[in-house]
Amino acid sequence: GDLAPHGYPGDKATLTNTTTFEDLCPTKLLIMKRQAAFWKQHFPHTKLVFTLGNNDHFPKDKYWQPFITALGDVFHEEGLFTKKEHEMFTRYGSVYYDIDNLRFIALDFTLFTPG
């Protein structure tokens, strides 16, 4: 977890029922997109198992569906998620991988963080 930078300026943004993704600065998502492209370039034949940390969310420590959806789209566009993984991630914020008769479950523990 915690792929994104710590201390991001928008981490303490206040969400309301009318907040849209476009209301907030997309820099954190762009940084994660660049990281995803880097991983794909340097590890093209490696299955990466993602789990999010509290700093990977926008705002920090908040499970906000528009950001999860946008991040899932980035991972899918960069070829890090299959269609099935993309659907799981954008729906639940977590994903599992079946590799060689093993199931790896990447839970987003931010869902269990108070606040």
N, C-alpha and C positions, 0 to 999 in steps of 0.2 A: 504493500500500500504506500500511499503518499508519493505518487509519481510527480505531482504538481509542486510548484515552489511553495515554500512556507512564507507567511507574512504578506500574502497577496492583498493589495489595497481593498478589493471588493469583498474580502472574506467576511466582513461584518455587515454586509448589506442586509437591509430589512425587507423581507418579502411580505407582500399583501396579496389578497385574492385577485388583484388586477395586474400584478407584476408579470411582465412577459420577458422572455429571454432577450429580446432586442433592447429592453430597458437597461440592461447591464452590460458592462464592458466585456467583450469576448476574448480578451487577452489570454486568460487561463486556458480556455479551450484551444486557442491557437498554439500555445506552448505544448499542450498534450498531443495535438495533431503532429507537431514537429517531432516529438519523441516517438510517436507511433511510426512515423515514416523512417526514423533512424533505426528502430528495432527491426522493421521489415527489411530494410536495406542490409543491415549487418547480420541478421539472423534469419535469412529467407526460408530456411528449411527447418526451423525450430518452432514448435508449438509453445507459445507463451501463455501462461495462465495468469490472468489478471484478477487482482482483488483490490478494491479501493480502500484508501485510508481517509481519515477525516479531512485532510488537506486537499484531497482530490475532488471534493465536492465544492459546489458554488451555490450559495455562500458556504464557508467552512462549517463543518459539523451539521449541515442541514441536508436532508434528502429532498431534493427539489427535482421533480420529474422532468421539467423542460431541459435541465442541464444533463441529467442521466440520458435522456433521449439523444441529445446533441452529441454527447461523448460516445454513446453506442454507435451513432452514425459515423463518427470519425474512425473508430476502430474497424468498422465494417468497410468503409471506403478505402482504408489503408491496407485491407486484406488480412487484418489480424483476427477478425471474427468471421465465421461462416454465417450464412443466413439464419440458421437455427440459433447460433450463439447470440447473434444480434437481436433476434426476437426475444430471447430470454433476458438479455441484459437490459434492453429498453423497457421491458415489462416489469422486471423484478430488481434491477440494479445489481444482480448477481448472475453467475453463470456456472455451469458444470461442464467438465470435459471427460469423455470416455477415451482413455488411451491404454492400449494393451491390457484389457480386462481390468483396468483400474478406473475408478471414478474420482476425479478431483473436483471438489466443490469449493468455489471461490466466493465466500460470503462477504457481503459488505457490512462490516460491524458497526458502521455509522447508524444503522437502523436500531441498534441497541444502546446508543449513546443518549443519556438524559439531555433534555433541552431541545 
